[in-house]
Amino acid sequence: MAIRLSNQRYEEIKCIIVRMFLEYGVSCVPINGFEIAHKMGVKVMPYSAYSSNIRWLLIKKSEDGFSVEKTNGQWYIFYNDEKDYGRVNHTIMHEIGHIVLDHSEDSELAEKEVKFFAKYALAPPVLIHKLKLDTPESISQTFEISYEAACYAYNYYQKWLRFSGSDYTAYEYQLLYLFDQAS
């Protein structure tokens, strides 16, 4: 049976993302995982920086990327730079999710949380609404995410409209304020 996050956990993750945006001054779209990682002090390493033997091992571990914390507390994100930018940025944000949510081991629950983390962080529904984006294509272009990710974001946005719409939460008001300041 698939794990489902509680509504409370979804709300906690959204609040964590907004706090992260506030802490690191993220205030414009597209939202850039590389920039956030840099501001967090996370070293981001492309697979192509390594020899073909090492690159093969990296790809064997993950086609897209992964994160590791060294014994000195330094975080590293390794990513497959042969993928397109939208996929790479999603991978970076996914790995940032593991770091920010303080996941210490791989699990189905951890993966569920970071998949939501990356989806919400890269295209928050309240920003889709603010920018009046009404198709997956416009979401993909504006947020520089893959078309597939934009379809997920669009579907999530439609649910958000149905169930909350303009009845903004405190963290959504914070997000709107943060992104308005950069305009």
C-alpha positions in Angstrom: 0.0 0.0 0.0 1.4 3.4 -1.0 2.2 5.8 1.8 0.1 9.0 2.0 1.3 12.1 3.8 -1.1 13.7 6.2 -2.6 17.1 5.4 -0.7 18.4 8.4 2.6 17.2 7.0 1.9 18.7 3.6 1.2 22.0 5.3 4.5 21.7 7.4 6.5 21.1 4.2 5.0 24.2 2.5 5.8 26.3 5.6 9.4 24.9 5.5 9.7 25.9 1.9 8.5 29.4 2.5 10.9 29.8 5.4 13.7 28.5 3.2 12.8 31.1 0.5 12.7 33.9 3.1 16.1 32.8 4.7 17.8 32.6 1.3 16.1 35.5 -0.4 14.4 33.5 -3.1 12.0 36.0 -4.7 11.7 35.5 -8.4 10.8 32.9 -10.9 12.2 30.7 -12.2 13.2 29.2 -8.9 16.8 28.0 -9.2 17.9 25.0 -7.1 21.6 25.8 -7.8 21.2 29.3 -6.3 19.5 27.9 -3.2 22.1 25.1 -2.8 24.9 27.7 -3.1 23.3 30.0 -0.5 22.9 26.9 1.8 26.6 26.1 1.4 25.9 22.9 -0.4 28.5 21.9 -3.0 26.9 20.9 -6.3 28.9 18.5 -8.4 28.1 17.5 -12.0 28.8 13.9 -13.0 30.9 15.2 -15.9 33.5 16.5 -13.5 34.6 12.9 -12.9 36.4 10.3 -15.0 34.2 7.8 -17.0 34.8 5.0 -14.5 33.6 7.2 -11.6 30.8 8.6 -13.7 29.6 5.1 -14.4 29.4 4.5 -10.6 27.5 7.7 -10.0 25.0 6.8 -12.7 24.7 3.3 -11.2 23.8 4.9 -7.9 21.3 7.3 -9.5 20.4 8.2 -13.1 19.5 11.8 -11.9 21.5 12.6 -8.8 21.9 12.2 -5.0 23.1 14.0 -1.9 25.7 13.0 0.7 26.8 14.5 3.9 30.5 14.1 4.6 31.9 13.5 8.1 32.7 17.2 8.5 29.1 18.1 8.0 29.6 19.4 4.4 26.7 18.5 2.1 27.3 17.6 -1.6 24.7 17.1 -4.3 25.9 15.1 -7.3 23.8 15.4 -10.4 23.7 14.0 -14.0 24.4 17.1 -16.2 23.5 15.1 -19.3 19.9 15.7 -18.5 18.0 18.8 -19.6 18.0 21.9 -17.3 14.4 21.3 -16.0 15.2 17.8 -14.9 18.5 18.8 -13.4 16.9 21.7 -11.4 14.2 19.4 -10.2 16.9 16.9 -9.1 18.8 19.6 -7.2 15.6 20.8 -5.5 14.7 17.2 -4.7 18.0 16.7 -3.0 17.7 20.1 -1.2 14.4 18.6 0.2 16.3 15.7 1.7 18.7 18.1 3.4 16.2 20.6 4.6 13.8 18.0 5.8 16.7 16.3 7.6 16.2 12.9 6.1 18.9 10.5 7.5 18.0 7.5 5.5 16.2 6.4 2.3 12.6 5.4 2.7 9.3 5.5 0.9 8.1 8.2 3.3 11.2 10.4 2.7 10.8 10.0 -1.1 7.1 11.0 -0.9 8.1 14.1 1.1 10.8 15.3 -1.2 8.8 14.7 -4.3 6.2 17.0 -2.9 8.9 19.4 -1.7 10.4 19.8 -5.1 7.0 20.1 -6.9 5.8 22.8 -4.5 9.1 24.7 -4.3 9.6 24.9 -8.1 6.0 26.0 -8.9 3.9 27.1 -5.9 0.2 27.2 -6.8 -0.2 30.7 -5.3 2.5 32.0 -7.7 0.9 30.2 -10.7 -2.3 32.0 -9.7 -0.6 35.4 -9.2 1.0 35.1 -12.7 -2.3 34.0 -14.3 -0.8 30.9 -15.8 -3.5 28.6 -17.2 -1.8 25.9 -19.1 1.0 23.4 -18.4 2.9 25.0 -21.3 2.9 28.5 -19.7 3.9 26.9 -16.3 6.7 25.0 -18.0 8.0 28.2 -19.8 7.7 30.5 -16.8 9.1 28.3 -14.1 11.6 26.5 -16.5 10.4 23.1 -15.5 9.8 20.1 -17.7 6.5 19.7 -19.4 5.8 16.6 -17.3 6.5 18.5 -14.1 4.4 21.4 -15.4 1.5 19.0 -15.9 1.8 17.8 -12.2 2.0 21.5 -11.1 -1.0 22.4 -13.2 -3.1 19.5 -11.7 -2.0 20.5 -8.2 -2.9 24.1 -9.0 -6.4 23.1 -10.1 -6.9 21.2 -6.8 -5.5 24.2 -4.9 -8.1 26.4 -6.8 -10.9 24.1 -6.0 -10.1 23.7 -2.3 -8.6 27.0 -1.2 -8.2 29.4 -4.2 -8.0 33.0 -3.0 -8.5 32.0 0.7 -4.7 32.3 1.2 -2.8 30.9 4.2 -0.3 32.9 6.2 2.6 31.3 4.4 1.0 32.0 1.0 0.7 35.7 1.9 4.4 35.6 2.9 5.3 34.0 -0.4 3.3 36.6 -2.3 4.9 39.4 -0.3 8.4 38.0 -0.9 7.8 37.7 -4.7 6.1 41.2 -4.9 9.1 42.8 -3.3 11.3 41.7 -6.2 8.9 43.0 -8.9 
